[in-house]
Amino acid sequence: MSTAEDPKTPKLMRVGELAKMAGKTVRAMHLYEELGLLEPAARSDGGFRLYGEDAVDRIHWIVKLQAIGFTLSEIQGFIRDFQEASTGRDATTRARAVFAEKLRQIRDQVAQLQVIENDLLEAVAYLDSCDTCTPVYTPHACGTCDHHGHHRDQTPQLFAGLSRKPDPEPARDFDVPVGVLTSRDPGTN
């Protein structure tokens, strides 16, 4: 298949060239094709897969969906559902539903990350004042610190779990007769 003679024919590239242009591996290209996410535009006379420049855009689209949180399997189903719709309107309604659900999930993740961010900010602000603490205290003293504006029982949760004093060992009950625990003269039985 020769495309060099016709300037109107788009340039086709082999899988290695496509992978290089897209910043992916040849193995990833084969996987995308196996999953139906990418299709060659043609085959060369020697049977090599040839891809058009639109394949680079398709790969960037796949990468963007993965960055949003879609798995390759979900992308595969998304494409299948879109293509199997009976009308364009039905296809876009399906796409909108998928994107709306992903948006809801992302917003939930953002809310969780904001809580985590607040916890970290609180812990870092608390620990900033520890830089000027005297080195005479042991790490166990940090759990009940009342220096540098700290108040007992107001340690941020992230740091409190780290700095808590270990619980003392509980008293143990033994089922051993007292005579066994007392010292005996080795010569007497």
N, C-alpha and C positions, 0 to 999 in steps of 0.2 A: 504494500500500500504506500504509494508515494503522494505526499501532500506538498512537496516543495514546488511543483510546477504551478499550482493555483494559489495566487496571493489571497484569494477570498476564503480559502479553507483555513480554519483556525489551527494553530500549532498544537500538535498532539505530543504528549510526552510519555515516556516509559515510567514504570512505577518508581524506580530509583530517583528520577528527576522530580517526580511529583513529591516524593517523601522529602527530598531536600528543600524544595520550594515551600513546603508546608511546615518544615521543622519537625517532622516526625520520622519514625523508622519505617523501613520497607515492611517489616513485620506488622506494624500498626495498619498500614495500607491494606495488607492482605486480610487482616482481621476485619477492618471496616467493610471490605468487599464481601467477605464470608457472611457477615451479619446483615448484608443488604443495605448498608449505610452509604456505600460508594459503588458506582458502577463505571466500568470502562466505557469510553465513547466508541472504541473500535479495537480491532486487533491488527497487529502488523502481519506482513506476509509470513513472518517466522512464528506467529502465534503469540507474540508478546502483547500484553494488555497496554492499551494506549488511552491516556486520559486528556481531557480538554482542560483549559485554564479554569473553567467553572468548578473543577474538582477541588482546587485549592480553596475556593470559597466554601465549598461543602465541608471540607475538613476543618476550616476555621469555625464554621457553624457548629460542628460536632464538639469541638474543643470548648466553645463558649457554653454549650449546653452542659458539658461535663463540669465546667467551672461553676455553673449555677447549682449543680448538685444532681444532675441526671446521670444515671448509669447508662452504659452502652445498651443494655437490655431495654431500659425505659425509652431510650432514643429509638431503638428498633421498633418497639410497640407504637410509639408516637407517630413515626413515619407510616407504619402499616395502617393505623387507624385513620390517618389523614388521607392516605391514598385510597382506602377502601370506602370512604364516604361516598354517598350517592350523588351529592351536589357540592358545589363549592361552598355554599352557605353552611351545610352540615360539616364540612371539613374545617372551616374556620371556627365554627362553634366548638368542635372537639378540641382544636388547638387552644382556643381561649380558655376552656375548662382546665386543660393541662397546665397552662401558664398561670391561671388564677390559683390553682392548688399549690403550685410551686412557690408562688408569691406568698401565700399564707404560711407555708413551711418556713420560708426565708424570714418572714417577719417574726415568727415564733423564735427562730434561732437568734435573731437580732435582739429580741427582748431578753432571752437567756444570757446572751453575751453582755448586755448592758448590766444585768445583775452581777455577773462575774467581774465586769470592769469596776463597778462600784465597790465590791468586796476587795478587789486588789488595790484600788485607790485608798480605801480606808486603812488597809494593812500597811501600805507603803508610807502613808502619812504618819501612822503610829510609830513605825520603825525608824523614820527619819530622826526622831528625837532620841533614839537609842545610840546614835553616833557619839553623843557627848556623855554617855553613861560611864561611870567609873568601872574599871576592869576588875573590881573586887567581887562582883556578884557572879554567881554560877548561872548557867543557863536555866536551871530550875527556878531561880529567883525571878526570872522574866515572866513566869506565869502568874505571879501575884504582885507584879511591880506597882509601886505607888510613887515613883520618881518621875521627874521631868514632865509633870502634868498628867501622868498616867494615873488611873484610878483602878483599884482592885475590882475585879469582876466586870470591867468595861473593855477588856482586851478584844480587839477585832477577832471575829470567829476564825478567819484563816490562820491567824497567828496563835490564837488560844489553843487550838488543837495541837500545834507544834510545841508550845511552851508549857503545857500542863505538867505538873509534877506527877510522876508515876504514883499510882496507888500503892500504899504500903502492902507488903505481903500479908495476906490474911492468915490468921492463926490456923494451924493445922491440927486436926484430931488424928491421933495414931491409935491403932489397935495392937499395941505392943505392951506386954506386961512390964511394969516398972522394974521388976527384977532383972529383966534383960537389959535395961538401959543403965543399971548401976554397975559400977566397977567391981569386979571380983578378983580375988587372988587367983592367979593362974593355976596354982597348985591345988585349989579346992574345987569340988564339983557340987 
